[in-house]
Amino acid sequence: MEKPSKVSQPVQEQNLGKQKEENDKVQDWTLQMKQGCPEEASMDQNLMEVEALDRRNIWEPSVYYALGKETFHFAGHDISIRESIDMYGALIWPGAVALCQFLENNQQQLDLMDKAVLEIGAGTGLLSIVASLLGAWVTATDLPEILSNLTFNLLRNTKGRSRYTPQVTALTWGQNLERDFPYPSYHYDYMLAADVVYHHNCHEELLETMRHFCRPGSRTTLLWANKIRFQSDLMFAESFKRSFNTTLLTELPQQEVRIYKATAKE
C-alpha cells in the first residue's frame, strides 16, 4: 500500500477542525435521537452530516467519538456495553432496554432457558447478552460493519456466565434469506427485535425478514419492542399486525415504547 503523502501542519489542523465540527454535529443529533427529540433536527440535513463522516481523505486521522460505557444490571450480572456514534447500530436504544427488562421480569411467561433465540438488528448486543444470561442459545445478527463491536460486547459479557456461547453472523434484511438461512435448517423458538423501526427505507425488507423466520408451521414467537418516533413507525406497526397474530404485551407511555408478541398466521 502506497504511503500517504505528508500534509503541512496548518492544513492538517484546518481539516481536523472541520472533521471535528462535522462529528460534533452528528454526536449532538444522535443524542437528540436517543432522547426522543427528532423534531429538534432536520432529518435530511442530519443525514447529510452523517454522510460527511465518509468524506475523509486517506491521510486524515479518524476522529472517534465514544459515548462511553453504558452499564446495566440484568439477570444477576453487571453488563458493560461499548457504544460509539459511528452508526445507528453502535448505540443502545430504549426499546432494547425495555425488552431486556420485560424478559427478566416475565421468565415464567417467556422462558428462554435452552431455547434457540435469534436477534435481528442486534446492534450493541445488549438484548442478546440478556437472552444468553437467561439461558438461551443465541444467534445475534446485524450488518457486516456492526459485527466487530457486537462480538466484542457479547463475548465480554457472556464468557463464563452463560450456558451457551452466543453466535454472531451477518444478516442484511431481505437479502439471501433462503440461501443463508434456509428453513427448517435455521429454526428458532424466539425471534427478538428492538428498535429496528426508525427513519430508514428498509421497512419492507424488515417485514420480509420477520416473515421468513416467523412463518406458518415454525412455532416461532416474535418479540418486537420499539419506541414510537415517527408516523412511519405507526404505519409499519399496522403492516406488522396484518402480517402476524399480534398481542400488545405492554406499553410504556413515558418511554413511548410498545412491546408486541407475534406468531405467524396460518
PyMOL commands that set and color helices and strands:
alter all, ss='L'
color gray80, all
select helices_A, chain A and resi 9-34+38-40+43-52+88-90+94-105+126-133+144-158+177-180+203-213+231-243
alter helices_A, ss='H'
color red, helices_A
select strands_A, chain A and resi 69-74+77-82+116-120+137-142+167-170+190-194+221-227+244-252+257-264
alter strands_A, ss='S'
color yellow, strands_A
deselect
rebuild
show_as cartoon
